[in-house]
Amino acid sequence: MKKHLLLAIILITTGTFFTEKAHAQAQMDNAGFEEWDTLAYYPDQNPPILIVEPKRWSSLKSADQLADAAPNVCFLSEDAHSGNYSVHLVNVMSFTVANGMMTTGRVHAEMDKTKAYAYTIPDIWEFHMRLSGRPDSIAGWIKYIPKDGDKASLNFDLHLGTYRKPARQEDSVYLVGSAEYIVEEEVPEWTRFSVPFTYFKADTLPEYVLAVVSSGNGFDAQAGSEMWVDDLVMIYNDGNTTSVKKHPVSDGKLTSWYARGILNIELKKNSNKTYHLSVMDIMGRTVYTGLLPANERKQLLLDQAEGIYIVRVSDETESFTKKVFIR
């Protein structure tokens, strides 16, 4: 069981700065990372080593196995966007490169990284996060210093019951909606991101959110990449908060079709903007990310299994999605 670390929280009574207006809609716990748990303290080390994790979040040192052997990749930082603290994730070289990461579930660690995953445990309070709402986007603040072309990712899966990520085929029935933000370049100063949710089940309220945030590009993570994260907030399109709004078809049309082994994608719109493009399978796993200029066709040669895929094109102000069958 984690021990609680008492951290002083300074309350500024004048000139208080609010990053997002938090309404009554469901939000993630401790998404400003002001509360922390102490896992271990080694005062005899030089310098002394303190291992902590954000309260209601976990990392490799709370894994269900190999926790003692795993490097520490999740740190408290006083470099915060607001408040006193943020999360600092660092890729660390151990037997292999261990991704700096945190999750609202628990990590299942393996020496073979391809067998590792994060998962929600409904019966253990420390390793699940309830969220019964259908936000239309999630926003937050990040800084990122990558090494050698590394990429960071922030994934949020809204689901029912027990669930894991990367997901298995049998997990797809529990996935209600998902959002993913990929950081593909250096972000040296605090910068706001916002990304919409794609929903796979109409009119279904999720029970939990499984967030997996990583400072490295999965199996290709580079040692030394580091990311800071602060002030995550679910955005609901209720007319009171800034939100990613889906534009009507008349303002833009996303077309996508699969033929002769090629996935074709085009956003027809009265704009010259370039959008973020992602392709996900029905279980919410991202199989492609890139950029798509408006009114230009992108052709992708995807080596993927037959099935339904979700094409999503978005920026901070609008989002378009399209289902396509790959055979």
C-alpha positions in Angstrom: 0.0 0.0 0.0 1.3 3.4 -0.8 2.2 5.8 2.0 1.0 9.3 1.6 3.6 12.1 1.2 2.4 15.3 2.8 3.1 18.1 0.5 2.4 21.7 1.3 0.1 23.4 -1.1 0.3 27.1 -1.2 -3.1 28.8 -1.8 -2.7 32.0 -3.7 -5.5 34.3 -2.6 -5.0 37.1 -5.0 -4.4 36.9 -8.8 -5.3 33.2 -8.9 -4.8 31.7 -12.4 -7.2 29.1 -13.6 -6.1 27.1 -16.6 -9.5 25.6 -17.4 -12.9 26.0 -15.8 -13.8 22.8 -14.1 -17.5 22.2 -14.1 -19.6 19.4 -12.5 -18.8 17.0 -15.3 -16.7 14.0 -14.6 -12.9 14.7 -14.4 -9.8 12.6 -13.6 -8.5 12.6 -10.1 -5.4 14.6 -9.3 -5.1 15.8 -12.9 -3.1 18.8 -11.7 -0.6 16.5 -10.0 -0.5 18.4 -6.7 -0.8 15.3 -4.5 1.9 12.6 -4.4 2.5 9.2 -2.7 5.8 8.0 -1.3 6.8 4.5 -2.5 10.3 4.4 -1.0 13.0 6.5 0.5 16.7 5.7 0.6 18.4 8.2 2.8 21.8 6.4 2.9 22.3 6.9 -0.9 24.4 9.8 -2.1 22.3 11.8 -2.9 19.3 10.4 -1.0 16.7 8.7 -3.3 13.0 9.5 -3.0 10.6 7.4 -5.2 7.2 9.0 -5.5 4.2 8.8 -7.9 1.2 11.1 -8.3 -1.7 10.1 -6.1 -4.2 8.0 -8.1 -1.6 7.4 -10.8 1.1 4.8 -11.0 4.3 3.9 -12.9 6.9 1.1 -13.2 7.7 1.2 -9.5 4.1 0.1 -8.8 4.1 -2.6 -11.5 2.6 -6.0 -10.7 6.0 -7.7 -11.2 9.6 -6.6 -11.7 8.9 -3.4 -9.7 12.1 -3.7 -7.7 14.2 -4.2 -10.8 12.5 -1.5 -12.8 14.2 1.9 -13.1 12.4 5.0 -11.7 11.0 6.9 -14.7 8.3 9.1 -13.0 9.4 12.1 -11.0 7.9 15.1 -9.1 8.8 18.4 -10.7 8.6 21.9 -9.3 8.5 23.2 -12.9 4.7 23.5 -13.1 2.4 25.1 -15.5 0.2 26.1 -12.5 0.2 25.2 -8.8 3.4 23.8 -7.3 4.1 20.6 -9.1 3.9 18.7 -12.4 4.9 15.2 -13.6 8.3 14.7 -15.1 8.7 11.5 -17.2 12.1 10.3 -18.4 13.2 7.5 -20.6 15.9 5.5 -18.8 18.4 2.9 -20.1 18.2 -0.3 -18.0 18.3 -3.7 -19.7 16.6 -1.9 -22.5 15.2 1.6 -22.8 12.4 1.9 -20.2 9.7 4.5 -21.3 9.0 7.3 -18.9 5.3 6.6 -18.3 2.4 6.9 -16.0 -1.1 5.4 -16.0 -4.4 5.6 -14.1 -4.3 1.8 -14.0 -1.5 -0.6 -13.2 1.6 -1.6 -15.2 2.1 -5.2 -16.1 5.9 -5.3 -16.6 7.8 -7.8 -18.7 11.5 -8.1 -19.7 10.1 -8.5 -23.2 8.5 -5.0 -23.8 6.1 -6.4 -26.4 4.3 -8.3 -23.6 4.0 -5.3 -21.3 0.7 -3.4 -20.9 -1.3 -1.1 -18.6 -4.6 -2.3 -17.2 -7.6 -1.2 -15.1 -8.3 -3.2 -11.9 -11.9 -2.4 -10.8 -11.5 -4.0 -7.4 -8.4 -2.1 -6.3 -8.9 1.6 -5.7 -5.2 2.5 -6.4 -5.3 1.0 -9.9 -8.5 2.3 -11.4 -10.0 5.7 -12.1 -13.7 6.1 -12.4 -15.1 8.5 -15.1 -18.8 8.3 -16.0 -19.1 11.0 -18.6 -18.7 11.5 -22.4 -16.3 14.4 -22.8 -15.8 15.6 -26.4 -12.1 16.4 -25.9 -9.3 16.4 -23.4 -6.8 19.3 -22.9 -3.6 19.8 -20.9 -0.2 21.3 -20.8 3.1 19.7 -21.8 6.8 20.3 -22.3 8.9 17.8 -24.3 12.6 17.4 -25.0 13.1 14.3 -27.3 16.3 12.5 -28.2 17.1 11.3 -31.7 13.6 11.7 -33.3 11.7 10.2 -30.4 7.9 10.7 -29.9 5.7 11.1 -26.9 2.1 10.1 -26.5 -0.9 10.7 -24.3 -3.7 8.1 -24.6 -7.0 8.1 -22.9 -9.4 5.2 -23.3 -13.0 5.4 -21.8 -14.2 1.9 -21.1 -16.4 -0.5 -19.2 -15.1 -3.2 -16.8 -11.7 -4.6 -16.8 -9.6 -3.3 -19.7 -5.9 -3.2 -20.9 -3.8 -1.2 -23.3 -2.5 -2.3 -25.7 -5.8 -4.0 -26.1 -6.6 -7.5 -27.1 -9.4 -8.5 -29.5 -11.7 -9.4 -26.5 -11.1 -6.0 -25.0 -12.8 -4.1 -27.9 -16.3 -4.8 -26.5 -15.5 -2.7 -23.4 -14.1 0.3 -25.3 -16.5 3.3 -25.3 -14.3 6.0 -26.7 -10.6 7.1 -27.0 -8.4 10.1 -27.5 -4.7 10.2 -28.4 -2.2 13.0 -28.7 1.2 12.4 -30.3 4.1 14.8 -29.6 6.4 14.6 -32.6 8.7 17.5 -32.0 10.5 19.4 -29.3 8.2 21.6 -27.1 10.6 23.6 -24.9 8.0 25.8 -23.2 4.7 25.0 -21.6 2.2 24.5 -24.4 -1.5 23.6 -24.4 -2.7 20.6 -26.3 -6.3 19.6 -27.0 -7.5 16.4 -28.8 -11.1 15.1 -29.4 -12.5 11.8 -28.3 -13.7 9.3 -30.9 -16.7 7.2 -29.7 -17.3 3.6 -30.7 -20.5 3.1 -28.6 -23.4 5.5 -29.1 -25.2 6.7 -25.9 -23.0 4.5 -23.6 -21.5 6.0 -20.5 -18.1 4.7 -19.6 -17.2 3.5 -16.1 -13.5 4.2 -16.1 -10.7 6.0 -17.9 -7.4 4.2 -18.6 -4.8 6.9 -19.3 -1.4 5.9 -20.5 1.1 8.8 -20.9 4.6 8.1 -22.2 7.7 10.2 -23.0 9.0 7.6 -25.5 7.9 6.0 -28.8 7.0 2.6 -27.6 9.6 -0.1 -28.6 11.6 2.6 -30.3 12.0 4.9 -27.3 15.3 6.7 -27.0 17.1 7.1 -23.6 17.1 10.6 -22.2 13.8 11.8 -23.8 11.8 13.7 -21.2 8.3 15.2 -20.9 6.5 17.3 -18.3 2.7 17.1 -18.0 0.3 19.3 -16.0 -3.3 20.4 -15.7 -5.2 17.7 -17.6 -8.9 18.4 -18.0 -11.9 16.8 -19.7 -13.8 19.3 -21.9 -17.5 19.0 -22.3 -19.3 20.8 -25.2 -21.9 22.5 -23.0 -21.5 26.1 -24.2 -19.5 27.0 -21.1 -16.0 25.7 -21.8 -13.6 26.0 -24.6 -14.0 22.8 -26.6 -13.1 21.0 -29.8 -16.3 21.2 -31.8 -17.1 18.9 -34.7 -18.0 21.0 -37.7 -21.0 20.2 -39.9 -20.5 18.4 -43.1 -21.1 21.6 -45.0 -17.9 23.1 -43.5 -15.7 20.1 -44.5 -16.0 16.6 -45.8 -13.7 13.7 -44.9 -13.6 10.9 -47.4 -11.7 7.7 -47.1 -11.7 4.4 -49.0 -9.6 1.3 -49.4 -8.8 -0.1 -52.8 -6.0 -2.3 -54.2 -4.1 -2.3 -50.9 -4.1 1.5 -50.5 -6.0 3.5 -47.9 -7.0 6.8 -49.5 -7.8 9.8 -47.2 -8.8 13.3 -48.2 -10.4 16.3 -46.3 -12.3 18.6 -48.7 -12.5 21.9 -47.0 -12.3 25.7 -47.7 -9.0 25.9 -45.9 -5.3 25.7 -46.5 -4.6 24.3 -43.0 -2.6 21.1 -42.2 -4.3 18.7 -39.8 -3.2 15.9 -37.6 -4.1 12.5 -39.1 -4.5 9.2 -37.2 -5.8 5.8 -38.1 -7.0 3.5 -35.3 -8.3 -0.1 -35.3 -11.6 -0.9 -33.6 -9.9 -1.5 -30.3 -8.5 2.0 -30.2 -4.9 1.1 -31.1 -3.2 3.7 -33.3 -1.7 2.1 -36.5 -0.7 5.3 -38.2 -0.1 9.0 -37.3 0.9 11.8 -39.6 -0.1 15.1 -41.2 -2.8 15.8 -43.8 -3.1 19.2 -45.6 -6.6 20.1 -46.5 -7.7 19.2 -50.1 -4.7 16.9 -50.6 -5.2 13.2 -50.9 -2.9 11.0 -48.8 -2.4 7.3 -49.8 -1.2 4.9 -47.2 0.0 1.4 -47.7 -1.0 -0.3 -44.4 -0.1 -3.8 -43.5 -3.0 -4.4 -41.2 -5.5 -7.2 -40.5 -8.9 -7.1 -42.2 -11.5 -5.2 -40.2 -13.0 -1.8 -39.5 -10.7 1.2 -38.9 -11.3 4.7 -37.7 -9.7 7.6 -39.6 -9.5 10.8 -37.6 -8.4 14.2 -38.9 -8.3 17.1 -36.3 -6.7 20.2 -35.0 -7.4 22.2 -31.8 -10.7 23.6 -33.2 -12.3 20.8 -35.2 -12.4 17.1 -35.7 -13.6 14.8 -38.5 -13.9 11.0 -38.3 -14.7 8.3 -40.8 -15.0 4.5 -40.6 -13.4 2.4 -43.3 -13.3 -1.3 -43.9 -9.8 -2.7 -44.8 -9.9 -6.1 -46.5 
